[in-house]
Amino acid sequence: MLNPINTNEAQARAIAHGEGPMLVLAGPGSGKTFVITQRIKRLIEAHGVRPEDILVITFTKAAAEEMRHRFFKLTEEKSHPVHFGTFHSIFFQILRHTYKFTADNIIREPDKYRLLTQIFSELPSDIAQPEQPFEDTETLQRILCEISAVKNSGLEPEAHESETLPQQLFAYIFRQYKQQMNRQRRIDFDDMQLLCRDLLRERPETLRMWQERFRYILIDEFQDICPLQYEVVRLLAGPRENLFIVGDDDQSIYGFRGARPEIMLNFQKDYPKAQQVVLNVNYRSRQGITAAAGRLIAHNKVRFEKDVRAHNPAADGVKVYDFSSKRQQGENIAALIRQYMEREGARYEDIAILYRTNTPSVYTVDALIRAGIPFTMKEKPKNIYDSAVAMDVLAYLRYALDGDNVEDFYRLMNRPVRYIRRSTVPVRPFEERELLRNNAGNDSVLQRISQLFSQLRFIRGLAPYAAVNYIRRGMGYEAYLKERGNAQELERLNELQECAKAFDTTRAWLEHIGNYDKMLQEASAEERGKAVSEDAVRIVTMHASKGLEWQVVILPDVNESVVPHKRAATERELEEERRMFYVAMTRARDQLFIFYIQEEKAGNFLPSRYIGELSV
């Protein structure tokens, strides 16, 4: 029997459901895992369903393991024949049974990148050549996402509007990728879905076997399902239609993988007999956070309307601040964390900083390191001082102070161009007069050399920020970068100058930079190979935050072109961006801080439109 003290009315209805389809709309923190595990238990104990007839599908291996663990704990069993798995593991199980596939048939991510790179290197002359080689991982990843979207949509590649490649080139790459995979008898996750769909369509006896094997199907995070996965699920559910789906259309944020919230919205059209229940009590966040998130997501048109309320009635919890620069924002994030840690029992792991993309602000990372705040993130943070622009400027600063590193002089002498020939520069430490002597007879170069050394002497007496400013404007370095036409280099220069503000002397800054890479590794728990349970602030993307929660959540850079992302142009894309911001907001249990840049010399920063939507 269910304990009425531990379940609300909506949860009890969902758990008690027996035969037939049901749609469970589960808002953030509403206890969906509790409902799924309790329903499995009730199916077995109250309805006499054999455990081996139950299939529970999740989207990640971690979620499947967590669900299995929660269920075993609930039943006090160390093992159970209930089948918990991801879509991919279930589909692969079906394919392995028929086609005898092994793990060796599944292509790995590095092999995908190598295959794409090879295809690009062998493009025929009649195909429009790309303007630049596609060798960086980020671009290859975008192409693979587009290939995946085409496979999942069932469209021909010519019908796909590629954002990464010219149309003809994308279609060619798609077909070559598919042919090479077939030739090597390799499959990726999208192929698993296609092959599984075709197998169940074309072989009725195989379909009946798996329908008998899985008589009850429960799906977690249903809003993330793509059309192809849904088609396979419908085939497996078959005539019994014992399909119990749990999810929240407001948290559908995987459009780039083919997920469509419309599938969930149309579920009752596909299954007219389906019952519906809304889990509308948020046990995670206080009411202030829940209400603000609700006002935001209400601006989306393609959604189920829900009246979600919080179990915790506290009406506060959301604070919005603006800053004049990203550097000031980073310093305030560090100060906020230090202030939180003064509380009794406070832990760093109670706090998360959620970014829209996987490149967190260098100012935030730098501020955390200088404050001695441990953090963890999936990848080692970017070292701003490793950029070509930073190495140029730092060469100027080091040589201005000490003048004994010839490699530094080689780097700075013709940035901007001064026509100093390397053959005239001594290979050992030298003085100005020796270089002048080696260039005797070339008056214009002599003048430039004299000017350069005069400028280097001037730099010695400047504070770091003023020194960088003088290098970029007084010495012509910024004009040199503009001639190269690389906007990203100018952005790196702006970032570097902002970082300089935190230091009183150039030597102190250079000492900090010398230890920076080591400090990055020591500050990042995952880089030290330590467990994720390490007491450290989490730096996570909004995508990766889904399913997680923290006491305190900080959302920086909530500006237009970041949130929503600059690539979001259509109404569908803007609604998904709003859903992503909704997901990020609802990760907070107690406090939610939303930060944005109001104005910065480097450019115009507008607050995100979503900030205005948080108000009544």
Secondary structure, DSSP 4 states (H G I P E B T S, - for coil): ---TTT--HHHHHHHH--SS-EEEEE-TTS-HHHHHHHHHHHHHHTS---GGGEEEEESSHHHHHHHHHHHHHHHT-S--S-EEEEHHHHHHHHHHHHH---GGGBPPHHHHHHHHHHHHHT--TTSPPPSS---SHHHHHHHHHHHHHHHHHT--GGGS--SSS-HHHHHHHHHHHHHHHHHTT-B-HHHHHHHHHHHHHH-HHHHHHHHHH-SEEEESSGGG--HHHHHHHHHHHGGGT-EEEEE-GGG---GGGT--HHHHHTHHHH-TT-EEEEE-EEEEEEHHHHHHHHHHHTT-SSS-----EEEE-----EEEEEESSHHHHHHHHHHHHHHHTTSTT--GGGEEEEESSS---HHHHHHHHHTT--EE-SSPPP-GGGSHHHHHHHHHHHHHHT---HHHHHHHTTSS-----GGGS-SS---HHHHHHHTTT-HHHHHHHHHHHHHHHHHHTS-HHHHHHIIIIISSHHHHHHHHT-HHHHHHHHHHHHHHTT-SSHHHHHHHHHTHHHHHHHHBTGGGT--TTSS-EEEEETTTTTT--EEEEEE---BTBTTTBTT--SHHHHHHHHHHHHHHHTTEEEEEEEEEE--BTTB--PBPHHHHTT--
